Amino acid sequence: MRKASKTGNMQFPYADPTVCYIGVTPTGTVEQIKLADIGPYLQQADAGELKLYGVWPGKNRSDLFEIDEPKVAYEVIRRELG
């Protein structure tokens, strides 16, 4: 697992509809999150109330990333999806 902020020259595709988002609460509850519903989860992640992960699907494999900069993710999604 890597951090989304450490993707180098290729920025994590926060607004890509093929990315699968997963939220994990401090009590261990796991929930899949739709991109359309991501806003409140990004706020919870920013407040430390939730760990947020994204699976970036590739051609030959998929990688798991911790969404470690939720404010950046929010801005990218807002800019790209309106």
N, C-alpha and C positions, 0 to 999 in steps of 0.2 A: 504494500500500500504506500502511496506517495501523497504528498500535499499538493493541492491544486495550484498553489502559489509557486510551486517548483517545477512547472512544466516547461520552463525555458522559453525558447523562441515561439513555441506553439502555445498560445493562451488556452486554458481550459475552456471547452465550448459550453459555457453555462447555459446558453439559450438554445442549444441543440435539442430538438424533441426526442432524439434517440438516447439521450443521457437518462439513466435511471437514478433517481434520487432516493436516498434512504436516510431516515431520521432515527436516532437512538437516544432515548431519554436517560437520565441518570438512574432510573429504576430498572432499565433494561428493556423497556418497551421498544419494539422495532416497527417502523411504519414506512411503506413505500409512499413517495410523495410525487404527485403530478406536477409538471412544470407550471401549469396554470395556477396551482395552489401554493407555490414555493415561497411567496412573500413573507407570511407570518413565520415560517420555519427558518428563514434567513435571519429574521429578527431574534428568534429564540436562540439560534446558534451564536449570533453576535453577543447576546446577553449571557452566554455560557449555560443556558438551560437545556441545550440539545446538542448532540454531535451530529453533524450533517455530512453525508458521504455521497459521492456521485460515481457511477460506473460509466466510464467512457468506452463505448464499444469501438473496437477497431476491426480491421479486415480479417486478421487471423487470431486475435485475442481481445479480451476486454480487460481494462485495468480499473482498480478501485482507488479513488482519491478522497482524502479528507478535504472538505470545503472549509479551508482554514482562514479565508478572508471573505466572510459573508457580505460585507459592505461592497467589496469589488464585484462579487457575484450579482448582487442586487442591481448595481449600476449597469453592468453589462446586459443583464436580462431586460431591464427597463429601456435601455437604449436600443436594443435589437428587436424587442417585441412590442415596445410602446406602452 
